């Protein structure tokens, strides 16, 4: 290859390169809003780890029992060796004081804990959005009444009220615990939504939608609420973690989920008295709670960053 | 329906604040014929936008207070009709576009949905039908590849394109009147002309009357049929556009016109301005609000002159006691201007003289 040829190829490359660089940008379809948020979330390593851990935990609780088919409630108390057993092949995480398989119980307990956390979050968020959006949008007397009501609920010591109410009303089924947690945790969501509505209702696009004849409900739920979705989703994610802990605390003190149904909290409560003999009974549900809540918090933080409109498009 | 599409009579909009009442709009009257293009000009804070928002009844009450007057539209007084009727008029019969297209579109909704929304509210069309019409509207406001762009979000559009989308939204239901509140202020100069042309063209096609609010006299000169000049919440002068520019009869209009920089003027000559600042609308001066800044001011100006037609020209109205074309009045004004300049000069010199020793000591 002689020099002129080399020069020739170099120049053509120089001339072609910039166009090649530009071309994909021009051809490529613009990323949608959702795609941008997804890309940002994926780039946050901690959040991805959290999300992966959550996926594993959900599979563990909801698919696991189909693979590990031992009955969590079957008693093996007849043989002395199978109560409070150390991990063996038959029972990878050992057994409890009446010979029930800890692994199977952790799976079923996790179902209850996750469901209680998730459903009570949903209820709390829906209620919080209802209260917060009306208070924030209408302002004035409506705001005053709704927010003072919220303040009252907030002012009551949470755990005290939880214990009193659960002792009086909770019959130990997951449903009653979900209700109890939901009616005490909607307050933060309500305040958050109210704040978002207060700020967003002054925005020009709300005024602009008013000029095309949009009514109050359309403004509230079609225009303002979607713009508040980011903070609400973040709050919801974090709330699941909080609610799982609340459920565990309740069950630990014997006010929550009642036997024979188990949750991670009630597993800790029963395992506690055998801690010196078989620490697994406490560590297994304890660590599961720990990792679940940690994962939810990591995902929540990741979502907060990904959904933040102030963040520049990356 | 009478001769006019919109008739604003003695409109008064006050704002209650701690210190009292701000008379933002204080007895404004004007009218728009079907298909007419009306310009409303005035400096910042003179009540142009508040007038527009009062017509649309979009001011939060309180603090705003509709203290009086009427807004006749389609034989209805918009200040009296129930909110449900008003909602049908907004977007259905009166469209509105705002100054800043960057903030006026909902960032979480596709532009197609936002254009279709007005159609869905007023004409109760199906989703598919709304999308179809949104595409044709987008084409009409000059956005290429409308069928694809319909699913874009506002952040994927430039400022000029967003203003085009706003226009499409405002005109979606073929309203009789379009209120444009400084539609080009936030835009690039080159885009401004395009947008004005678009508003002009589309509204002529649709037969829509336009009320365009601006502080840019160039905008008014280019596209309106009539002009209303506002100052401190009052109408100072109103006339057909050509007439107003050729033959201004109010001292304030004179001041506005002479403070526009001109290309054919001698270079480096000083830009003329109107001395002073607009009055505090909390405590407006009795009589003509322009009096404190007016070179033509006389004792009679302490009472507010009525907005009256010029003798011999029933289309040209002014609210001024003085005939500014009278040479005697002009001489009087010139003398007052000179005295003022001398006074200001003397005061400045005195100040300079008193500060000089201090600077020398250093």
Interface residues (C-beta under 8 A of the other chain):
Chain A: X30 X32 X33 X203 X204 X205 X207 X208 X209 X210 X211 X212 X213 X214 X215 X218 X222 X223 X226 X227 X229 X309
Chain B: X56 X58 X87 X88 X89 X90 X91 X92 X95 X96 X98 X100 X103 X104 X105 X106 X107 X108 X109 X117 X118 X121 X122 X152 X153 X155 X156 X166 X169 X170 X172
